[in-house]
Amino acid sequence: MQRKPDQILYRSFARPLIGKQNEPRLCGVSISGGRIGVFFSREDLSAGLAGEQVDGVFGYDPQVAAQLMRSMILYADHGAK
């Protein structure tokens, strides 16, 4: 499984509300076997995945969003084999 990014960066709009945070705020729902079947986050991943640097989005930096999504997809792929 992929490791998490060395540094979790949030968009400038979110930083004052989150504070100094160096952990992703992802949650998961377990399915049979203790594996995670659903990942979710209150912080936006989609604008980051699109690479948009827009203000007013409460979420992850685009590079971090892509790294987190890649890790989640590889985690899911590992369980499918």
PDB file of N, CA, C and O in Angstrom:
ATOM      1  N   MET A   1       0.846  -1.185   0.000  1.00  0.00           N
ATOM      2  CA  MET A   1       0.000   0.000   0.000  1.00  0.00           C
ATOM      3  C   MET A   1       0.887   1.242   0.000  1.00  0.00           C
ATOM      4  O   MET A   1       1.962   1.247   0.599  1.00  0.00           O
ATOM      5  N   GLN A   2       0.434   2.274  -0.666  1.00  0.00           N
ATOM      6  CA  GLN A   2       1.156   3.536  -0.733  1.00  0.00           C
ATOM      7  C   GLN A   2       1.192   4.200   0.642  1.00  0.00           C
ATOM      8  O   GLN A   2       0.249   4.097   1.427  1.00  0.00           O
ATOM      9  N   ARG A   3       2.280   4.866   0.905  1.00  0.00           N
ATOM     10  CA  ARG A   3       2.359   5.630   2.147  1.00  0.00           C
ATOM     11  C   ARG A   3       1.712   6.985   1.944  1.00  0.00           C
ATOM     12  O   ARG A   3       1.531   7.439   0.814  1.00  0.00           O
ATOM     13  N   LYS A   4       1.366   7.624   3.045  1.00  0.00           N
ATOM     14  CA  LYS A   4       0.741   8.944   2.931  1.00  0.00           C
ATOM     15  C   LYS A   4       1.796   9.981   2.558  1.00  0.00           C
ATOM     16  O   LYS A   4       2.987   9.754   2.769  1.00  0.00           O
ATOM     17  N   PRO A   5       1.372  11.108   2.010  1.00  0.00           N
ATOM     18  CA  PRO A   5       2.331  12.171   1.665  1.00  0.00           C
ATOM     19  C   PRO A   5       3.094  12.639   2.901  1.00  0.00           C
ATOM     20  O   PRO A   5       2.566  12.604   4.012  1.00  0.00           O
ATOM     21  N   ASP A   6       4.336  13.076   2.706  1.00  0.00           N
ATOM     22  CA  ASP A   6       5.159  13.533   3.827  1.00  0.00           C
ATOM     23  C   ASP A   6       4.542  14.735   4.534  1.00  0.00           C
ATOM     24  O   ASP A   6       4.656  14.875   5.751  1.00  0.00           O
ATOM     25  N   GLN A   7       3.901  15.582   3.777  1.00  0.00           N
ATOM     26  CA  GLN A   7       3.307  16.777   4.365  1.00  0.00           C
ATOM     27  C   GLN A   7       1.911  16.963   3.788  1.00  0.00           C
ATOM     28  O   GLN A   7       1.725  16.986   2.571  1.00  0.00           O
ATOM     29  N   ILE A   8       0.948  17.094   4.663  1.00  0.00           N
ATOM     30  CA  ILE A   8      -0.426  17.325   4.237  1.00  0.00           C
ATOM     31  C   ILE A   8      -0.651  18.833   4.211  1.00  0.00           C
ATOM     32  O   ILE A   8      -0.558  19.506   5.238  1.00  0.00           O
ATOM     33  N   LEU A   9      -0.943  19.346   3.036  1.00  0.00           N
ATOM     34  CA  LEU A   9      -1.195  20.777   2.887  1.00  0.00           C
ATOM     35  C   LEU A   9      -2.661  20.996   2.545  1.00  0.00           C
ATOM     36  O   LEU A   9      -3.241  20.286   1.723  1.00  0.00           O
ATOM     37  N   TYR A  10      -3.230  21.975   3.183  1.00  0.00           N
ATOM     38  CA  TYR A  10      -4.601  22.365   2.900  1.00  0.00           C
ATOM     39  C   TYR A  10      -4.585  23.680   2.131  1.00  0.00           C
ATOM     40  O   TYR A  10      -3.611  24.430   2.191  1.00  0.00           O
ATOM     41  N   ARG A  11      -5.641  23.948   1.426  1.00  0.00           N
ATOM     42  CA  ARG A  11      -5.762  25.214   0.702  1.00  0.00           C
ATOM     43  C   ARG A  11      -5.728  26.375   1.694  1.00  0.00           C
ATOM     44  O   ARG A  11      -6.097  26.215   2.857  1.00  0.00           O
ATOM     45  N   SER A  12      -5.290  27.525   1.235  1.00  0.00           N
ATOM     46  CA  SER A  12      -5.141  28.687   2.120  1.00  0.00           C
ATOM     47  C   SER A  12      -6.451  29.068   2.787  1.00  0.00           C
ATOM     48  O   SER A  12      -6.440  29.562   3.915  1.00  0.00           O
ATOM     49  N   PHE A  13      -7.574  28.855   2.125  1.00  0.00           N
ATOM     50  CA  PHE A  13      -8.885  29.164   2.706  1.00  0.00           C
ATOM     51  C   PHE A  13      -9.173  28.278   3.919  1.00  0.00           C
ATOM     52  O   PHE A  13      -9.820  28.721   4.868  1.00  0.00           O
ATOM     53  N   ALA A  14      -8.704  27.047   3.897  1.00  0.00           N
ATOM     54  CA  ALA A  14      -9.000  26.092   4.967  1.00  0.00           C
ATOM     55  C   ALA A  14      -8.032  26.187   6.145  1.00  0.00           C
ATOM     56  O   ALA A  14      -8.400  25.849   7.270  1.00  0.00           O
ATOM     57  N   ARG A  15      -6.827  26.632   5.911  1.00  0.00           N
ATOM     58  CA  ARG A  15      -5.792  26.622   6.961  1.00  0.00           C
ATOM     59  C   ARG A  15      -6.198  27.331   8.245  1.00  0.00           C
ATOM     60  O   ARG A  15      -5.975  26.773   9.320  1.00  0.00           O
ATOM     61  N   PRO A  16      -6.787  28.536   8.201  1.00  0.00           N
ATOM     62  CA  PRO A  16      -7.154  29.186   9.469  1.00  0.00           C
ATOM     63  C   PRO A  16      -8.223  28.409  10.251  1.00  0.00           C
ATOM     64  O   PRO A  16      -8.270  28.482  11.479  1.00  0.00           O
ATOM     65  N   LEU A  17      -9.062  27.683   9.552  1.00  0.00           N
ATOM     66  CA  LEU A  17     -10.130  26.936  10.211  1.00  0.00           C
ATOM     67  C   LEU A  17      -9.652  25.593  10.741  1.00  0.00           C
ATOM     68  O   LEU A  17     -10.165  25.108  11.749  1.00  0.00           O
ATOM     69  N   ILE A  18      -8.690  24.996  10.082  1.00  0.00           N
ATOM     70  CA  ILE A  18      -8.179  23.687  10.491  1.00  0.00           C
ATOM     71  C   ILE A  18      -7.050  23.825  11.496  1.00  0.00           C
ATOM     72  O   ILE A  18      -6.903  22.981  12.380  1.00  0.00           O
ATOM     73  N   GLY A  19      -6.257  24.871  11.375  1.00  0.00           N
ATOM     74  CA  GLY A  19      -5.097  25.044  12.240  1.00  0.00           C
ATOM     75  C   GLY A  19      -3.913  24.276  11.699  1.00  0.00           C
ATOM     76  O   GLY A  19      -3.900  23.872  10.536  1.00  0.00           O
ATOM     77  N   LYS A  20      -2.927  24.080  12.535  1.00  0.00           N
ATOM     78  CA  LYS A  20      -1.735  23.339  12.116  1.00  0.00           C
ATOM     79  C   LYS A  20      -2.068  21.857  12.146  1.00  0.00           C
ATOM     80  O   LYS A  20      -2.153  21.243  13.209  1.00  0.00           O
ATOM     81  N   GLN A  21      -2.247  21.319  11.004  1.00  0.00           N
ATOM     82  CA  GLN A  21      -2.664  19.931  10.845  1.00  0.00           C
ATOM     83  C   GLN A  21      -1.743  19.282   9.829  1.00  0.00           C
ATOM     84  O   GLN A  21      -1.610  19.784   8.713  1.00  0.00           O
ATOM     85  N   ASN A  22      -1.107  18.182  10.187  1.00  0.00           N
ATOM     86  CA  ASN A  22      -0.243  17.489   9.246  1.00  0.00           C
ATOM     87  C   ASN A  22      -0.716  16.051   9.030  1.00  0.00           C
ATOM     88  O   ASN A  22       0.079  15.165   8.717  1.00  0.00           O
ATOM     89  N   GLU A  23      -1.993  15.836   9.197  1.00  0.00           N
ATOM     90  CA  GLU A  23      -2.595  14.529   8.966  1.00  0.00           C
ATOM     91  C   GLU A  23      -3.784  14.707   8.037  1.00  0.00           C
ATOM     92  O   GLU A  23      -4.499  15.704   8.133  1.00  0.00           O
ATOM     93  N   PRO A  24      -4.002  13.761   7.147  1.00  0.00           N
ATOM     94  CA  PRO A  24      -5.218  13.847   6.326  1.00  0.00           C
ATOM     95  C   PRO A  24      -6.429  13.578   7.202  1.00  0.00           C
ATOM     96  O   PRO A  24      -6.359  12.772   8.130  1.00  0.00           O
ATOM     97  N   ARG A  25      -7.506  14.227   6.925  1.00  0.00           N
ATOM     98  CA  ARG A  25      -8.722  14.041   7.717  1.00  0.00           C
ATOM     99  C   ARG A  25      -9.700  13.184   6.913  1.00  0.00           C
ATOM    100  O   ARG A  25     -10.831  13.583   6.633  1.00  0.00           O
ATOM    101  N   LEU A  26      -9.220  11.992   6.555  1.00  0.00           N
ATOM    102  CA  LEU A  26     -10.035  11.037   5.819  1.00  0.00           C
ATOM    103  C   LEU A  26     -10.679  10.079   6.805  1.00  0.00           C
ATOM    104  O   LEU A  26     -10.099   9.756   7.841  1.00  0.00           O
ATOM    105  N   CYS A  27     -11.864   9.634   6.480  1.00  0.00           N
ATOM    106  CA  CYS A  27     -12.566   8.639   7.276  1.00  0.00           C
ATOM    107  C   CYS A  27     -12.885   7.460   6.383  1.00  0.00           C
ATOM    108  O   CYS A  27     -12.867   7.577   5.157  1.00  0.00           O
ATOM    109  N   GLY A  28     -13.176   6.330   6.991  1.00  0.00           N
ATOM    110  CA  GLY A  28     -13.500   5.156   6.203  1.00  0.00           C
ATOM    111  C   GLY A  28     -14.591   4.337   6.866  1.00  0.00           C
ATOM    112  O   GLY A  28     -14.766   4.374   8.084  1.00  0.00           O
ATOM    113  N   VAL A  29     -15.312   3.606   6.053  1.00  0.00           N
ATOM    114  CA  VAL A  29     -16.342   2.690   6.520  1.00  0.00           C
ATOM    115  C   VAL A  29     -15.832   1.283   6.248  1.00  0.00           C
ATOM    116  O   VAL A  29     -15.516   0.935   5.110  1.00  0.00           O
ATOM    117  N   SER A  30     -15.755   0.479   7.299  1.00  0.00           N
ATOM    118  CA  SER A  30     -15.265  -0.889   7.157  1.00  0.00           C
ATOM    119  C   SER A  30     -16.319  -1.800   6.559  1.00  0.00           C
ATOM    120  O   SER A  30     -17.519  -1.632   6.780  1.00  0.00           O
ATOM    121  N   ILE A  31     -15.837  -2.770   5.795  1.00  0.00           N
ATOM    122  CA  ILE A  31     -16.701  -3.812   5.248  1.00  0.00           C
ATOM    123  C   ILE A  31     -16.193  -5.141   5.793  1.00  0.00           C
ATOM    124  O   ILE A  31     -15.318  -5.156   6.659  1.00  0.00           O
ATOM    125  N   SER A  32     -16.712  -6.223   5.315  1.00  0.00           N
ATOM    126  CA  SER A  32     -16.310  -7.535   5.822  1.00  0.00           C
ATOM    127  C   SER A  32     -14.797  -7.725   5.705  1.00  0.00           C
ATOM    128  O   SER A  32     -14.168  -7.275   4.749  1.00  0.00           O
ATOM    129  N   GLY A  33     -14.248  -8.388   6.681  1.00  0.00           N
ATOM    130  CA  GLY A  33     -12.811  -8.611   6.683  1.00  0.00           C
ATOM    131  C   GLY A  33     -12.022  -7.455   7.240  1.00  0.00           C
ATOM    132  O   GLY A  33     -10.792  -7.499   7.257  1.00  0.00           O
ATOM    133  N   GLY A  34     -12.700  -6.415   7.698  1.00  0.00           N
ATOM    134  CA  GLY A  34     -12.021  -5.271   8.284  1.00  0.00           C
ATOM    135  C   GLY A  34     -11.423  -4.291   7.286  1.00  0.00           C
ATOM    136  O   GLY A  34     -10.779  -3.316   7.673  1.00  0.00           O
ATOM    137  N   ARG A  35     -11.635  -4.549   6.010  1.00  0.00           N
ATOM    138  CA  ARG A  35     -11.130  -3.613   4.993  1.00  0.00           C
ATOM    139  C   ARG A  35     -12.043  -2.406   4.901  1.00  0.00           C
ATOM    140  O   ARG A  35     -13.216  -2.461   5.270  1.00  0.00           O
ATOM    141  N   ILE A  36     -11.484  -1.316   4.401  1.00  0.00           N
ATOM    142  CA  ILE A  36     -12.272  -0.100   4.206  1.00  0.00           C
ATOM    143  C   ILE A  36     -12.942  -0.178   2.844  1.00  0.00           C
ATOM    144  O   ILE A  36     -12.279  -0.393   1.829  1.00  0.00           O
ATOM    145  N   GLY A  37     -14.260  -0.002   2.826  1.00  0.00           N
ATOM    146  CA  GLY A  37     -15.022  -0.072   1.583  1.00  0.00           C
ATOM    147  C   GLY A  37     -15.380   1.290   1.031  1.00  0.00           C
ATOM    148  O   GLY A  37     -15.603   1.438  -0.171  1.00  0.00           O
ATOM    149  N   VAL A  38     -15.438   2.297   1.909  1.00  0.00           N
ATOM    150  CA  VAL A  38     -15.793   3.659   1.500  1.00  0.00           C
ATOM    151  C   VAL A  38     -14.877   4.635   2.224  1.00  0.00           C
ATOM    152  O   VAL A  38     -14.745   4.587   3.447  1.00  0.00           O
ATOM    153  N   PHE A  39     -14.253   5.511   1.469  1.00  0.00           N
ATOM    154  CA  PHE A  39     -13.482   6.613   2.038  1.00  0.00           C
ATOM    155  C   PHE A  39     -14.293   7.891   1.870  1.00  0.00           C
ATOM    156  O   PHE A  39     -14.983   8.065   0.866  1.00  0.00           O
ATOM    157  N   PHE A  40     -14.210   8.783   2.849  1.00  0.00           N
ATOM    158  CA  PHE A  40     -14.838  10.086   2.691  1.00  0.00           C
ATOM    159  C   PHE A  40     -14.082  11.120   3.520  1.00  0.00           C
ATOM    160  O   PHE A  40     -13.352  10.791   4.454  1.00  0.00           O
ATOM    161  N   SER A  41     -14.283  12.369   3.148  1.00  0.00           N
ATOM    162  CA  SER A  41     -13.615  13.474   3.816  1.00  0.00           C
ATOM    163  C   SER A  41     -14.520  14.689   3.798  1.00  0.00           C
ATOM    164  O   SER A  41     -15.182  14.967   2.798  1.00  0.00           O
ATOM    165  N   ARG A  42     -14.547  15.405   4.898  1.00  0.00           N
ATOM    166  CA  ARG A  42     -15.294  16.668   4.926  1.00  0.00           C
ATOM    167  C   ARG A  42     -14.579  17.732   4.095  1.00  0.00           C
ATOM    168  O   ARG A  42     -15.196  18.678   3.604  1.00  0.00           O
ATOM    169  N   GLU A  43     -13.280  17.557   3.950  1.00  0.00           N
ATOM    170  CA  GLU A  43     -12.491  18.500   3.157  1.00  0.00           C
ATOM    171  C   GLU A  43     -12.536  18.076   1.691  1.00  0.00           C
ATOM    172  O   GLU A  43     -12.469  16.889   1.375  1.00  0.00           O
ATOM    173  N   ASP A  44     -12.648  19.042   0.819  1.00  0.00           N
ATOM    174  CA  ASP A  44     -12.821  18.791  -0.604  1.00  0.00           C
ATOM    175  C   ASP A  44     -11.590  18.158  -1.235  1.00  0.00           C
ATOM    176  O   ASP A  44     -10.466  18.617  -1.029  1.00  0.00           O
ATOM    177  N   LEU A  45     -11.811  17.114  -1.993  1.00  0.00           N
ATOM    178  CA  LEU A  45     -10.766  16.475  -2.795  1.00  0.00           C
ATOM    179  C   LEU A  45     -10.943  16.787  -4.278  1.00  0.00           C
ATOM    180  O   LEU A  45      -9.961  16.831  -5.019  1.00  0.00           O
ATOM    181  N   SER A  46     -12.174  17.002  -4.717  1.00  0.00           N
ATOM    182  CA  SER A  46     -12.473  17.106  -6.151  1.00  0.00           C
ATOM    183  C   SER A  46     -11.831  18.323  -6.820  1.00  0.00           C
ATOM    184  O   SER A  46     -11.298  18.192  -7.922  1.00  0.00           O
ATOM    185  N   ALA A  47     -11.865  19.483  -6.200  1.00  0.00           N
ATOM    186  CA  ALA A  47     -11.242  20.662  -6.820  1.00  0.00           C
ATOM    187  C   ALA A  47      -9.734  20.468  -6.909  1.00  0.00           C
ATOM    188  O   ALA A  47      -9.101  20.897  -7.874  1.00  0.00           O
ATOM    189  N   GLY A  48      -9.167  19.823  -5.906  1.00  0.00           N
ATOM    190  CA  GLY A  48      -7.740  19.523  -5.942  1.00  0.00           C
ATOM    191  C   GLY A  48      -7.400  18.544  -7.047  1.00  0.00           C
ATOM    192  O   GLY A  48      -6.381  18.692  -7.721  1.00  0.00           O
ATOM    193  N   LEU A  49      -8.256  17.536  -7.239  1.00  0.00           N
ATOM    194  CA  LEU A  49      -8.015  16.557  -8.300  1.00  0.00           C
ATOM    195  C   LEU A  49      -8.083  17.198  -9.673  1.00  0.00           C
ATOM    196  O   LEU A  49      -7.399  16.769 -10.602  1.00  0.00           O
ATOM    197  N   ALA A  50      -8.911  18.226  -9.796  1.00  0.00           N
ATOM    198  CA  ALA A  50      -9.003  18.950 -11.064  1.00  0.00           C
ATOM    199  C   ALA A  50      -7.832  19.911 -11.241  1.00  0.00           C
ATOM    200  O   ALA A  50      -7.648  20.480 -12.317  1.00  0.00           O
ATOM    201  N   GLY A  51      -7.033  20.091 -10.174  1.00  0.00           N
ATOM    202  CA  GLY A  51      -5.868  20.961 -10.254  1.00  0.00           C
ATOM    203  C   GLY A  51      -6.205  22.436 -10.162  1.00  0.00           C
ATOM    204  O   GLY A  51      -5.380  23.290 -10.486  1.00  0.00           O
ATOM    205  N   GLU A  52      -7.404  22.732  -9.724  1.00  0.00           N
ATOM    206  CA  GLU A  52      -7.839  24.128  -9.663  1.00  0.00           C
ATOM    207  C   GLU A  52      -7.290  24.811  -8.414  1.00  0.00           C
ATOM    208  O   GLU A  52      -7.416  24.284  -7.308  1.00  0.00           O
ATOM    209  N   GLN A  53      -6.690  25.965  -8.586  1.00  0.00           N
ATOM    210  CA  GLN A  53      -6.190  26.784  -7.483  1.00  0.00           C
ATOM    211  C   GLN A  53      -7.174  27.931  -7.257  1.00  0.00           C
ATOM    212  O   GLN A  53      -6.834  29.096  -7.462  1.00  0.00           O
ATOM    213  N   VAL A  54      -8.374  27.602  -6.841  1.00  0.00           N
ATOM    214  CA  VAL A  54      -9.392  28.627  -6.607  1.00  0.00           C
ATOM    215  C   VAL A  54      -9.493  28.921  -5.118  1.00  0.00           C
ATOM    216  O   VAL A  54      -9.229  28.057  -4.282  1.00  0.00           O
ATOM    217  N   ASP A  55      -9.874  30.138  -4.801  1.00  0.00           N
ATOM    218  CA  ASP A  55     -10.044  30.536  -3.412  1.00  0.00           C
ATOM    219  C   ASP A  55     -11.451  30.156  -2.954  1.00  0.00           C
ATOM    220  O   ASP A  55     -12.364  30.022  -3.769  1.00  0.00           O
ATOM    221  N   GLY A  56     -11.613  29.986  -1.655  1.00  0.00           N
ATOM    222  CA  GLY A  56     -12.923  29.695  -1.102  1.00  0.00           C
ATOM    223  C   GLY A  56     -13.258  28.222  -1.046  1.00  0.00           C
ATOM    224  O   GLY A  56     -14.384  27.863  -0.701  1.00  0.00           O
ATOM    225  N   VAL A  57     -12.307  27.353  -1.377  1.00  0.00           N
ATOM    226  CA  VAL A  57     -12.541  25.907  -1.317  1.00  0.00           C
ATOM    227  C   VAL A  57     -11.915  25.382  -0.029  1.00  0.00           C
ATOM    228  O   VAL A  57     -10.731  25.594   0.234  1.00  0.00           O
ATOM    229  N   PHE A  58     -12.716  24.706   0.753  1.00  0.00           N
ATOM    230  CA  PHE A  58     -12.277  24.140   2.022  1.00  0.00           C
ATOM    231  C   PHE A  58     -11.794  22.723   1.753  1.00  0.00           C
ATOM    232  O   PHE A  58     -12.568  21.769   1.832  1.00  0.00           O
ATOM    233  N   GLY A  59     -10.519  22.591   1.438  1.00  0.00           N
ATOM    234  CA  GLY A  59     -10.027  21.266   1.099  1.00  0.00           C
ATOM    235  C   GLY A  59      -8.523  21.190   1.015  1.00  0.00           C
ATOM    236  O   GLY A  59      -7.798  22.044   1.525  1.00  0.00           O
ATOM    237  N   TYR A  60      -8.078  20.139   0.354  1.00  0.00           N
ATOM    238  CA  TYR A  60      -6.662  19.830   0.239  1.00  0.00           C
ATOM    239  C   TYR A  60      -6.005  20.562  -0.927  1.00  0.00           C
ATOM    240  O   TYR A  60      -6.652  20.896  -1.920  1.00  0.00           O
ATOM    241  N   ASP A  61      -4.721  20.798  -0.782  1.00  0.00           N
ATOM    242  CA  ASP A  61      -3.887  21.314  -1.855  1.00  0.00           C
ATOM    243  C   ASP A  61      -3.969  20.331  -3.027  1.00  0.00           C
ATOM    244  O   ASP A  61      -4.050  19.124  -2.797  1.00  0.00           O
ATOM    245  N   PRO A  62      -3.950  20.812  -4.279  1.00  0.00           N
ATOM    246  CA  PRO A  62      -4.092  19.900  -5.425  1.00  0.00           C
ATOM    247  C   PRO A  62      -3.118  18.723  -5.447  1.00  0.00           C
ATOM    248  O   PRO A  62      -3.526  17.600  -5.743  1.00  0.00           O
ATOM    249  N   GLN A  63      -1.862  18.950  -5.146  1.00  0.00           N
ATOM    250  CA  GLN A  63      -0.895  17.851  -5.165  1.00  0.00           C
ATOM    251  C   GLN A  63      -1.213  16.820  -4.087  1.00  0.00           C
ATOM    252  O   GLN A  63      -1.111  15.617  -4.329  1.00  0.00           O
ATOM    253  N   VAL A  64      -1.592  17.276  -2.917  1.00  0.00           N
ATOM    254  CA  VAL A  64      -1.941  16.367  -1.821  1.00  0.00           C
ATOM    255  C   VAL A  64      -3.221  15.600  -2.144  1.00  0.00           C
ATOM    256  O   VAL A  64      -3.309  14.404  -1.867  1.00  0.00           O
ATOM    257  N   ALA A  65      -4.212  16.273  -2.726  1.00  0.00           N
ATOM    258  CA  ALA A  65      -5.452  15.597  -3.109  1.00  0.00           C
ATOM    259  C   ALA A  65      -5.162  14.449  -4.072  1.00  0.00           C
ATOM    260  O   ALA A  65      -5.730  13.365  -3.940  1.00  0.00           O
ATOM    261  N   ALA A  66      -4.284  14.685  -5.033  1.00  0.00           N
ATOM    262  CA  ALA A  66      -3.932  13.641  -5.997  1.00  0.00           C
ATOM    263  C   ALA A  66      -3.202  12.486  -5.318  1.00  0.00           C
ATOM    264  O   ALA A  66      -3.453  11.325  -5.638  1.00  0.00           O
ATOM    265  N   GLN A  67      -2.308  12.791  -4.388  1.00  0.00           N
ATOM    266  CA  GLN A  67      -1.583  11.734  -3.677  1.00  0.00           C
ATOM    267  C   GLN A  67      -2.527  10.906  -2.810  1.00  0.00           C
ATOM    268  O   GLN A  67      -2.421   9.680  -2.767  1.00  0.00           O
ATOM    269  N   LEU A  68      -3.442  11.570  -2.126  1.00  0.00           N
ATOM    270  CA  LEU A  68      -4.400  10.846  -1.289  1.00  0.00           C
ATOM    271  C   LEU A  68      -5.302   9.953  -2.137  1.00  0.00           C
ATOM    272  O   LEU A  68      -5.542   8.800  -1.779  1.00  0.00           O
ATOM    273  N   MET A  69      -5.796  10.467  -3.237  1.00  0.00           N
ATOM    274  CA  MET A  69      -6.666   9.673  -4.102  1.00  0.00           C
ATOM    275  C   MET A  69      -5.903   8.483  -4.679  1.00  0.00           C
ATOM    276  O   MET A  69      -6.439   7.378  -4.763  1.00  0.00           O
ATOM    277  N   ARG A  70      -4.683   8.704  -5.066  1.00  0.00           N
ATOM    278  CA  ARG A  70      -3.864   7.602  -5.593  1.00  0.00           C
ATOM    279  C   ARG A  70      -3.714   6.513  -4.535  1.00  0.00           C
ATOM    280  O   ARG A  70      -3.836   5.330  -4.850  1.00  0.00           O
ATOM    281  N   SER A  71      -3.456   6.888  -3.306  1.00  0.00           N
ATOM    282  CA  SER A  71      -3.317   5.908  -2.222  1.00  0.00           C
ATOM    283  C   SER A  71      -4.616   5.138  -1.987  1.00  0.00           C
ATOM    284  O   SER A  71      -4.587   3.930  -1.752  1.00  0.00           O
ATOM    285  N   MET A  72      -5.744   5.826  -2.047  1.00  0.00           N
ATOM    286  CA  MET A  72      -7.025   5.154  -1.853  1.00  0.00           C
ATOM    287  C   MET A  72      -7.319   4.166  -2.991  1.00  0.00           C
ATOM    288  O   MET A  72      -7.831   3.073  -2.750  1.00  0.00           O
ATOM    289  N   ILE A  73      -6.997   4.549  -4.208  1.00  0.00           N
ATOM    290  CA  ILE A  73      -7.226   3.666  -5.359  1.00  0.00           C
ATOM    291  C   ILE A  73      -6.311   2.437  -5.282  1.00  0.00           C
ATOM    292  O   ILE A  73      -6.754   1.320  -5.549  1.00  0.00           O
ATOM    293  N   LEU A  74      -5.058   2.634  -4.924  1.00  0.00           N
ATOM    294  CA  LEU A  74      -4.148   1.499  -4.796  1.00  0.00           C
ATOM    295  C   LEU A  74      -4.567   0.576  -3.650  1.00  0.00           C
ATOM    296  O   LEU A  74      -4.420  -0.643  -3.749  1.00  0.00           O
ATOM    297  N   TYR A  75      -5.080   1.146  -2.582  1.00  0.00           N
ATOM    298  CA  TYR A  75      -5.604   0.334  -1.473  1.00  0.00           C
ATOM    299  C   TYR A  75      -6.767  -0.526  -1.973  1.00  0.00           C
ATOM    300  O   TYR A  75      -6.822  -1.718  -1.671  1.00  0.00           O
ATOM    301  N   ALA A  76      -7.677   0.050  -2.720  1.00  0.00           N
ATOM    302  CA  ALA A  76      -8.829  -0.686  -3.257  1.00  0.00           C
ATOM    303  C   ALA A  76      -8.369  -1.756  -4.240  1.00  0.00           C
ATOM    304  O   ALA A  76      -8.899  -2.867  -4.239  1.00  0.00           O
ATOM    305  N   ASP A  77      -7.391  -1.434  -5.076  1.00  0.00           N
ATOM    306  CA  ASP A  77      -6.898  -2.382  -6.074  1.00  0.00           C
ATOM    307  C   ASP A  77      -6.216  -3.569  -5.399  1.00  0.00           C
ATOM    308  O   ASP A  77      -6.341  -4.700  -5.868  1.00  0.00           O
ATOM    309  N   HIS A  78      -5.514  -3.330  -4.330  1.00  0.00           N
ATOM    310  CA  HIS A  78      -4.816  -4.392  -3.621  1.00  0.00           C
ATOM    311  C   HIS A  78      -5.812  -5.431  -3.087  1.00  0.00           C
ATOM    312  O   HIS A  78      -5.538  -6.631  -3.120  1.00  0.00           O
ATOM    313  N   GLY A  79      -6.950  -4.972  -2.604  1.00  0.00           N
ATOM    314  CA  GLY A  79      -7.964  -5.873  -2.072  1.00  0.00           C
ATOM    315  C   GLY A  79      -8.710  -6.627  -3.150  1.00  0.00           C
ATOM    316  O   GLY A  79      -9.324  -7.656  -2.867  1.00  0.00           O
ATOM    317  N   ALA A  80      -8.673  -6.139  -4.379  1.00  0.00           N
ATOM    318  CA  ALA A  80      -9.422  -6.773  -5.469  1.00  0.00           C
ATOM    319  C   ALA A  80      -8.674  -7.975  -6.046  1.00  0.00           C
ATOM    320  O   ALA A  80      -9.257  -8.773  -6.779  1.00  0.00           O
ATOM    321  N   LYS A  81      -7.417  -8.103  -5.728  1.00  0.00           N
ATOM    322  CA  LYS A  81      -6.604  -9.180  -6.322  1.00  0.00           C
ATOM    323  C   LYS A  81      -6.619 -10.426  -5.462  1.00  0.00           C
ATOM    324  O   LYS A  81      -5.989 -11.425  -5.811  1.00  0.00           O
TER     325      LYS A  81
END
